[in-house]
Amino acid sequence: MHRGTVALFVLCAGMLLAVGTAGAASKHHSSGSVYTLTNSTAGNAVAVFERAKDGTLTPTGTYPTGGTGTGANLGSQGAVILSENGHHLFAVNAGSNSISQFRVTHDGLDWQATVPSGGASPISLTLHGRVLYVLNAGGAGNISGFVAKRNGLTPLAGSTRPLGTGSAGPAQVSFAPNGKTLVVTEKASSTIDTYVVGPHGVAGPPIVNAAVGGTPFGFDFDKRGNVLTSNATGSASSYGVAADGSLSVISGAVATFQGAPCWLVTSTSGRYAYTANAGSGTISGFSVDHDGGLALLDPSGISGNLGAGSHPLDEAVTRDGHFLQVLVDGTHRVGTFRVAHDGSLSLVGTFGSLPVGTVGLAAD
Protein backbone atom coordinates (compact mmCIF):
# COMPACT_ATOMS: atom_id res chain seq x y z
CA MET A 1 0.00 0.00 0.00
CA HIS A 2 1.51 3.32 -1.06
CA ARG A 3 0.59 6.35 1.06
CA GLY A 4 2.17 9.71 1.71
CA THR A 5 3.93 10.33 4.98
CA VAL A 6 1.29 12.82 6.11
CA ALA A 7 -1.53 10.37 5.43
CA LEU A 8 0.30 7.65 7.33
CA PHE A 9 0.91 9.97 10.27
CA VAL A 10 -2.79 10.84 10.44
CA LEU A 11 -3.74 7.16 10.17
CA CYS A 12 -1.43 6.10 13.00
CA ALA A 13 -2.10 9.10 15.23
CA GLY A 14 -5.82 9.53 14.68
CA MET A 15 -7.43 6.16 15.44
CA LEU A 16 -10.25 6.51 17.97
CA LEU A 17 -12.12 3.96 20.06
CA ALA A 18 -15.88 3.86 20.63
CA VAL A 19 -17.33 4.63 24.03
CA GLY A 20 -17.86 1.65 26.32
CA THR A 21 -18.02 0.74 29.99
CA ALA A 22 -15.83 -1.80 31.75
CA GLY A 23 -17.58 -4.05 34.20
CA ALA A 24 -16.39 -5.98 37.23
CA ALA A 25 -15.34 -9.61 37.23
CA SER A 26 -13.78 -12.18 39.53
CA LYS A 27 -10.01 -12.80 39.44
CA HIS A 28 -10.61 -16.54 39.84
CA HIS A 29 -8.51 -18.55 37.35
CA SER A 30 -6.68 -15.36 36.24
CA SER A 31 -3.21 -15.78 34.75
CA GLY A 32 -2.45 -12.07 34.35
CA SER A 33 -3.76 -8.59 33.65
CA VAL A 34 -3.87 -6.16 30.74
CA TYR A 35 -3.86 -2.39 31.22
CA THR A 36 -4.81 0.47 28.92
CA LEU A 37 -5.45 4.19 29.36
CA THR A 38 -8.85 5.83 28.77
CA ASN A 39 -7.19 9.21 28.01
CA SER A 40 -10.45 11.00 28.81
CA THR A 41 -10.64 14.79 29.00
CA ALA A 42 -13.13 14.43 31.86
CA GLY A 43 -10.68 12.42 33.96
CA ASN A 44 -8.04 9.95 32.82
CA ALA A 45 -8.11 6.39 34.13
CA VAL A 46 -6.43 3.02 33.72
CA ALA A 47 -8.79 0.34 32.41
CA VAL A 48 -7.92 -3.16 33.62
CA PHE A 49 -8.68 -6.57 32.09
CA GLU A 50 -8.01 -9.92 33.71
CA ARG A 51 -6.64 -12.61 31.43
CA ALA A 52 -7.72 -16.22 31.88
CA LYS A 53 -5.36 -19.12 31.18
CA ASP A 54 -6.91 -19.56 27.72
CA GLY A 55 -6.16 -15.91 26.83
CA THR A 56 -9.71 -14.58 27.10
CA LEU A 57 -10.09 -11.18 28.77
CA THR A 58 -12.63 -9.85 31.25
CA PRO A 59 -12.84 -6.12 32.14
CA THR A 60 -12.51 -5.58 35.90
CA GLY A 61 -12.83 -1.81 36.27
CA THR A 62 -11.12 1.55 35.86
CA TYR A 63 -8.80 3.45 38.20
CA PRO A 64 -8.54 7.28 38.03
CA THR A 65 -5.05 8.66 37.48
CA GLY A 66 -5.69 12.05 39.07
CA GLY A 67 -5.02 13.74 35.71
CA THR A 68 -6.71 14.28 32.37
CA GLY A 69 -6.23 12.98 28.85
CA THR A 70 -6.75 14.50 25.41
CA GLY A 71 -9.62 12.37 24.13
CA ALA A 72 -7.63 11.55 20.98
CA ASN A 73 -4.92 9.04 20.12
CA LEU A 74 -1.48 10.28 21.14
CA GLY A 75 0.41 8.81 18.18
CA SER A 76 2.83 7.11 20.56
CA GLN A 77 3.95 3.84 22.11
CA GLY A 78 4.49 3.43 25.86
CA ALA A 79 1.72 5.64 27.30
CA VAL A 80 1.27 3.11 30.11
CA ILE A 81 4.03 0.80 31.40
CA LEU A 82 4.70 -1.71 34.16
CA SER A 83 7.82 -1.98 36.27
CA GLU A 84 10.00 -4.98 35.49
CA ASN A 85 8.74 -6.87 38.56
CA GLY A 86 5.12 -5.92 37.78
CA HIS A 87 4.62 -4.25 41.17
CA HIS A 88 4.08 -0.71 39.86
CA LEU A 89 2.31 0.87 36.89
CA PHE A 90 2.96 4.31 35.39
CA ALA A 91 0.72 6.30 33.05
CA VAL A 92 0.80 9.62 31.17
CA ASN A 93 -1.81 12.34 31.53
CA ALA A 94 -1.32 14.21 28.25
CA GLY A 95 -4.15 16.66 28.94
CA SER A 96 -2.80 17.84 32.30
CA ASN A 97 0.98 17.55 31.68
CA SER A 98 1.51 14.98 34.40
CA ILE A 99 2.35 11.33 35.05
CA SER A 100 0.84 8.94 37.59
CA GLN A 101 2.13 6.02 39.60
CA PHE A 102 0.08 3.07 40.88
CA ARG A 103 0.87 0.06 43.02
CA VAL A 104 -0.36 -3.19 41.47
CA THR A 105 -2.28 -5.33 43.95
CA HIS A 106 -4.13 -8.62 43.83
CA ASP A 107 -7.39 -6.65 43.76
CA GLY A 108 -6.42 -4.06 41.13
CA LEU A 109 -4.50 -0.78 41.37
CA ASP A 110 -3.76 1.61 44.23
CA TRP A 111 -3.07 5.19 43.13
CA GLN A 112 0.11 6.56 44.74
CA ALA A 113 1.06 9.85 43.08
CA THR A 114 0.49 12.24 40.18
CA VAL A 115 3.31 14.69 39.44
CA PRO A 116 4.15 17.28 36.73
CA SER A 117 5.87 15.66 33.74
CA GLY A 118 8.56 18.31 33.33
CA GLY A 119 7.11 19.47 30.02
CA ALA A 120 3.94 19.57 27.95
CA SER A 121 1.86 16.70 26.51
CA PRO A 122 3.60 13.62 27.93
CA ILE A 123 3.06 10.67 25.57
CA SER A 124 5.53 7.88 26.44
CA LEU A 125 7.34 6.42 29.45
CA THR A 126 10.27 4.10 30.12
CA LEU A 127 11.75 2.66 33.31
CA HIS A 128 15.13 1.10 34.12
CA GLY A 129 15.63 0.12 37.74
CA ARG A 130 14.33 3.10 39.71
CA VAL A 131 14.91 5.68 36.96
CA LEU A 132 11.88 6.70 34.89
CA TYR A 133 11.93 8.97 31.83
CA VAL A 134 8.98 10.65 30.16
CA LEU A 135 8.77 11.93 26.59
CA ASN A 136 6.99 15.29 26.41
CA ALA A 137 5.74 16.02 22.88
CA GLY A 138 4.36 19.53 23.43
CA GLY A 139 6.18 22.69 22.41
CA ALA A 140 9.77 21.99 21.35
CA GLY A 141 9.55 18.65 23.19
CA ASN A 142 11.91 17.11 25.73
CA ILE A 143 12.69 14.10 27.86
CA SER A 144 12.72 14.38 31.65
CA GLY A 145 13.82 11.93 34.34
CA PHE A 146 12.44 10.89 37.72
CA VAL A 147 13.39 8.58 40.53
CA ALA A 148 10.59 6.09 41.14
CA LYS A 149 10.18 5.50 44.86
CA ARG A 150 7.83 3.18 46.67
CA ASN A 151 5.22 5.88 47.15
CA GLY A 152 5.87 8.38 44.38
CA LEU A 153 8.13 10.06 41.84
CA THR A 154 10.88 12.61 42.45
CA PRO A 155 12.38 14.72 39.60
CA LEU A 156 15.94 13.68 38.72
CA ALA A 157 18.13 16.78 38.86
CA GLY A 158 19.76 17.74 35.56
CA SER A 159 17.91 15.10 33.55
CA THR A 160 15.65 17.25 31.35
CA ARG A 161 17.00 17.30 27.79
CA PRO A 162 15.68 18.72 24.52
CA LEU A 163 14.91 16.58 21.51
CA GLY A 164 17.51 16.50 18.77
CA THR A 165 18.02 19.48 16.49
CA GLY A 166 15.64 19.19 13.55
CA SER A 167 13.72 16.31 15.11
CA ALA A 168 9.92 16.41 14.90
CA GLY A 169 6.96 14.19 15.73
CA PRO A 170 8.22 12.18 18.73
CA ALA A 171 6.59 8.80 19.22
CA GLN A 172 8.36 6.79 21.95
CA VAL A 173 11.12 6.90 24.53
CA SER A 174 12.76 3.75 25.84
CA PHE A 175 15.85 2.63 27.70
CA ALA A 176 18.11 0.13 26.00
CA PRO A 177 18.15 -3.11 28.03
CA ASN A 178 21.48 -2.23 29.69
CA GLY A 179 20.15 1.17 30.78
CA LYS A 180 23.07 3.02 29.19
CA THR A 181 21.17 4.60 26.27
CA LEU A 182 17.79 6.26 25.80
CA VAL A 183 16.17 6.10 22.37
CA VAL A 184 13.45 8.39 20.94
CA THR A 185 11.81 7.85 17.54
CA GLU A 186 10.79 10.94 15.56
CA LYS A 187 8.00 10.32 13.03
CA ALA A 188 7.85 13.60 11.10
CA SER A 189 11.62 14.02 10.62
CA SER A 190 12.34 10.28 10.13
CA THR A 191 15.13 10.47 12.67
CA ILE A 192 16.03 8.62 15.87
CA ASP A 193 17.43 10.53 18.85
CA THR A 194 19.75 8.74 21.27
CA TYR A 195 21.05 9.85 24.67
CA VAL A 196 23.96 8.31 26.56
CA VAL A 197 22.90 7.79 30.18
CA GLY A 198 25.37 8.46 33.00
CA PRO A 199 25.88 6.27 36.08
CA HIS A 200 23.24 8.16 38.11
CA GLY A 201 20.60 7.98 35.37
CA VAL A 202 21.15 11.48 33.96
CA ALA A 203 20.88 11.61 30.16
CA GLY A 204 23.48 13.42 28.08
CA PRO A 205 22.75 15.64 25.06
CA PRO A 206 20.78 14.19 22.12
CA ILE A 207 22.46 12.53 19.15
CA VAL A 208 20.42 12.63 15.94
CA ASN A 209 20.53 9.52 13.74
CA ALA A 210 18.89 9.31 10.31
CA ALA A 211 16.34 6.48 10.12
CA VAL A 212 16.71 4.03 7.26
CA GLY A 213 12.91 3.60 7.02
CA GLY A 214 10.38 6.41 6.67
CA THR A 215 8.33 7.55 9.68
CA PRO A 216 9.92 5.47 12.48
CA PHE A 217 7.28 4.95 15.17
CA GLY A 218 7.11 2.19 17.80
CA PHE A 219 10.17 0.15 18.72
CA ASP A 220 11.58 -2.49 21.01
CA PHE A 221 14.89 -4.28 21.60
CA ASP A 222 16.18 -7.79 21.02
CA LYS A 223 18.20 -9.67 23.64
CA ARG A 224 21.46 -8.16 22.37
CA GLY A 225 20.15 -4.62 22.75
CA ASN A 226 19.61 -3.92 19.06
CA VAL A 227 16.79 -1.46 18.27
CA LEU A 228 13.92 -2.83 16.16
CA THR A 229 11.61 -0.15 14.75
CA SER A 230 8.32 -0.06 12.90
CA ASN A 231 8.24 2.42 10.01
CA ALA A 232 4.74 3.71 9.23
CA THR A 233 5.56 3.97 5.52
CA GLY A 234 5.40 0.16 5.34
CA SER A 235 8.44 -1.54 6.82
CA ALA A 236 10.51 -2.49 9.86
CA SER A 237 14.22 -1.88 10.50
CA SER A 238 16.91 -2.82 13.01
CA TYR A 239 19.97 -0.99 14.31
CA GLY A 240 22.96 -1.69 16.51
CA VAL A 241 23.59 0.77 19.36
CA ALA A 242 27.19 1.87 20.00
CA ALA A 243 28.49 2.96 23.39
CA ASP A 244 28.59 6.57 22.15
CA GLY A 245 24.88 6.44 21.24
CA SER A 246 25.34 6.24 17.48
CA LEU A 247 23.23 3.75 15.51
CA SER A 248 24.36 1.40 12.73
CA VAL A 249 21.91 -0.20 10.31
CA ILE A 250 21.50 -3.98 10.54
CA SER A 251 18.36 -4.51 8.47
CA GLY A 252 17.15 -1.70 6.24
CA ALA A 253 13.50 -1.08 5.44
CA VAL A 254 12.14 -4.66 5.39
CA ALA A 255 8.70 -4.37 3.76
CA THR A 256 5.62 -5.61 5.60
CA PHE A 257 3.39 -5.39 2.48
CA GLN A 258 0.79 -4.01 4.91
CA GLY A 259 -0.53 -0.51 5.57
CA ALA A 260 0.88 1.71 8.32
CA PRO A 261 2.93 -0.56 10.61
CA CYS A 262 3.04 1.88 13.51
CA TRP A 263 3.68 -0.18 16.67
CA LEU A 264 6.31 -2.87 17.31
CA VAL A 265 7.06 -5.21 20.20
CA THR A 266 9.39 -8.19 20.56
CA SER A 267 8.63 -11.58 22.04
CA THR A 268 9.96 -12.38 25.51
CA SER A 269 12.60 -14.63 23.91
CA GLY A 270 13.73 -11.78 21.65
CA ARG A 271 13.53 -14.13 18.64
CA TYR A 272 10.43 -12.54 17.10
CA ALA A 273 9.01 -9.06 16.54
CA TYR A 274 5.48 -7.98 15.64
CA THR A 275 4.21 -4.81 13.99
CA ALA A 276 0.61 -3.65 14.36
CA ASN A 277 -0.50 -2.52 10.92
CA ALA A 278 -3.10 0.18 11.52
CA GLY A 279 -3.95 0.47 7.83
CA SER A 280 -4.55 -3.24 7.22
CA GLY A 281 -6.08 -4.77 10.35
CA THR A 282 -3.16 -7.20 10.50
CA ILE A 283 -0.06 -8.10 12.48
CA SER A 284 3.25 -8.72 10.69
CA GLY A 285 5.64 -11.16 12.38
CA PHE A 286 9.42 -11.12 11.92
CA SER A 287 12.15 -13.50 12.94
CA VAL A 288 15.10 -11.80 14.64
CA ASP A 289 18.43 -13.49 14.02
CA HIS A 290 21.45 -13.59 16.34
CA ASP A 291 22.78 -10.32 14.95
CA GLY A 292 19.44 -8.47 14.96
CA GLY A 293 18.54 -9.08 11.32
CA LEU A 294 14.83 -9.12 10.44
CA ALA A 295 12.93 -11.42 8.09
CA LEU A 296 9.18 -11.84 7.59
CA LEU A 297 7.71 -14.99 9.10
CA ASP A 298 5.17 -15.15 6.27
CA PRO A 299 5.95 -13.82 2.76
CA SER A 300 2.56 -12.08 2.68
CA GLY A 301 3.45 -10.01 5.74
CA ILE A 302 0.40 -11.33 7.59
CA SER A 303 1.02 -13.34 10.74
CA GLY A 304 -2.25 -12.33 12.41
CA ASN A 305 -5.51 -10.91 11.12
CA LEU A 306 -8.10 -9.07 13.21
CA GLY A 307 -10.66 -8.92 10.43
CA ALA A 308 -12.35 -6.29 8.30
CA GLY A 309 -12.82 -2.90 9.96
CA SER A 310 -10.15 -3.53 12.60
CA HIS A 311 -7.21 -1.18 13.09
CA PRO A 312 -4.58 -2.53 15.51
CA LEU A 313 -2.84 0.08 17.63
CA ASP A 314 -0.68 -0.52 20.71
CA GLU A 315 0.71 -3.97 21.52
CA ALA A 316 2.08 -5.83 24.54
CA VAL A 317 3.50 -9.33 25.03
CA THR A 318 2.59 -11.07 28.28
CA ARG A 319 5.31 -11.78 30.81
CA ASP A 320 5.14 -15.54 30.17
CA GLY A 321 5.44 -14.93 26.41
CA HIS A 322 2.31 -16.94 25.59
CA PHE A 323 0.12 -14.08 24.31
CA LEU A 324 0.32 -10.94 22.20
CA GLN A 325 -2.23 -8.32 23.30
CA VAL A 326 -3.38 -5.69 20.79
CA LEU A 327 -5.46 -2.54 21.29
CA VAL A 328 -7.95 -2.54 18.40
CA ASP A 329 -9.73 0.43 16.88
CA GLY A 330 -12.74 -0.21 14.64
CA THR A 331 -14.02 -3.02 16.86
CA HIS A 332 -13.27 -0.97 20.00
CA ARG A 333 -11.73 -3.88 21.88
CA VAL A 334 -8.53 -5.57 23.08
CA GLY A 335 -7.40 -8.55 21.03
CA THR A 336 -5.48 -11.64 22.15
CA PHE A 337 -3.23 -13.76 19.94
CA ARG A 338 -1.59 -16.95 21.17
CA VAL A 339 2.14 -16.98 20.35
CA ALA A 340 3.48 -20.36 19.21
CA HIS A 341 7.06 -21.56 19.70
CA ASP A 342 7.81 -20.78 16.04
CA GLY A 343 6.48 -17.21 16.40
CA SER A 344 3.24 -17.86 14.53
CA LEU A 345 0.04 -16.29 15.88
CA SER A 346 -3.48 -17.62 16.36
CA LEU A 347 -6.34 -15.32 17.31
CA VAL A 348 -8.03 -16.14 20.61
CA GLY A 349 -10.57 -13.32 20.29
CA THR A 350 -11.28 -9.66 20.99
CA PHE A 351 -12.80 -8.43 24.23
CA GLY A 352 -14.33 -5.46 26.07
CA SER A 353 -15.45 -2.02 24.97
CA LEU A 354 -13.31 1.08 25.42
CA PRO A 355 -13.75 4.88 25.37
CA VAL A 356 -12.88 7.22 22.53
CA GLY A 357 -9.15 7.97 22.46
CA THR A 358 -7.96 5.01 24.56
CA VAL A 359 -4.18 4.66 24.29
CA GLY A 360 -1.31 2.49 25.48
CA LEU A 361 -1.15 -1.16 26.47
CA ALA A 362 0.75 -3.07 29.13
CA ALA A 363 0.44 -6.71 30.18
CA ASP A 364 1.88 -8.97 32.86
Salt bridges, closest charged atoms under 4 A:
GLU50 OE2 - LYS27 NZ 2.67
ASP110 OD2 - ARG103 NH2 2.86
ASP320 OD2 - HIS322 ND1 3.34
